[in-house]
Amino acid sequence: KKVTGSGIDVLSERLFVDEKLIMTLQEKAGQRSGWYLQQILKLKGLSELVPPGGWGIIWDADTVPLKKIKFIDRSGKISLFRGFEHHEPYFRLISDLLHLKKQVDFSFVAQCFAAKYEWVVNLLETLEQKRNESWESNLIDEINFSDFSGFSEYELLGTFVNEYYPSEYS
């Protein structure tokens, strides 16, 4: 908070996740628990901080924008950026959780992701329908933690948006 500009609010992760979730991740993911936690925090942040009808951006903490970025194109659609990685464990998890296969010839992992509130809330509601538990618990129960990286919030959200909201992004 000491070095952050006045236009930016720094919030504790404890506002979004409880101790039980953190301990579960530490138990299941060990040293990678923080890596998984930050992905869950991004989804929770979008669902809890973005107002209905609005949109927000999740951003990798190790990335700094070097120029102005437009997140809304001329037609009013949200612009999603492309990556080129293909990490099979991400898609196995998406298939297990959402019964969706990879549908595009690019990756949604691209250091930032602009998303509408409704996209995120509908995704999380869909994850909660898997079993009668929180979306976080349902997600964590499906991750294969023996994979070094078994989950990507970008691929999960991107695949969901591509399936259910293809006309709302470019």
Steps between C-alpha positions, in 0.01 A plus 500: 500500500795733566618494137162473325347808342195659660272386216557132582348312791706218648274242664592205716439158349334411831202711391431246226607160632482340839767314692344163416546555126860610547577198717333264250713640221815473711419139580422403139740721304790548742746759371271578205207596727563873454497458122157335516373747760574801280291348219205445732543855633479642148168327434365598842611858447317523170185352650503711817650834396355552152142631509222320311502618140862609532831351405844468654847377425706228661869553463810293566694666781833448322388695192519874447325676209744708299241675286132588508277197443147508362275238655184594309507491120318740265187286498480496881625143540759411760838431344666184624867448440651184361783281615656202333555246775320169516517333841293182487419485877307828466271347241452172687377703798270712283357184347444347845342818642300636206492214249652738245790429264757745368321686223747759373845478341658734756533529876313742725808518725632845415592685824167682524134424444216748481169342603141599546351449843230272356757271333681443826191459718346253253825301489519483880132404525563223249793375708281501812243278327757220474427405860327679782818678612672830428651548156843523663460158666367344182790646302766391749354149519542460123854636463768237451769640727753246377517717185738789558231738377157342500275803462486827309238760582559655156438176306200410718335840460598532133360159409176578686464841331576351160226239549226717649583858395686474167340814355599715798878492454751559227 
